[in-house]
Amino acid sequence: MTDFKTTRQFPQSPQEVFAAIADPERLGRWWGPAGFTNTFETCDFTPGGAWKFTMHGPDGANYANESVFAEIEPDRRVVIEHISAPKFRLTVELAPSDAGTLLSWTQTFDDPKVAAAVQRFVEPANEENLDRLAEELV
């Protein structure tokens, strides 16, 4: 398995959800699993734009991240290529729904062995990430 998928329903509109992704200040508040914080070096939210940051774990560990915003369709889709190890592609899709927005989150790892090694961490971390997005949207 190289794909980890989850969906979440939000009561806000796709425009409101997209705004919490597109604004670096807001993104920095909710990005990552529970207990993590971020320091952004670069967050150029444009197609092909660089995103370099450090995630700070609750245990004091620091995790350097380097990504590119590969695709951006306002209010619909964001594709992030994580170019530092472990390499993966994150696709976030926003679809209007009767209740607000259905968000689909698909994280695809290049290497199936890496995906297997991180699965126990990635699956709950992705859910925690979306929990934090929900808190940001309130």
Buried (B, 14 or more C-beta within 10 A) or exposed (E): EBEBEBEBEBEBBBEBBBBBBBBBEBBBBBBBBEEBEBEBEEBEBEEEBBBBBEBBEEEEEEEEBBBBBBBBEEBBBBBBBBBEEEEBBBBBBBEEBEEBBBBBBBBBBEEEEBBEEBEEEBBEBBBBBBBBBBEBBE
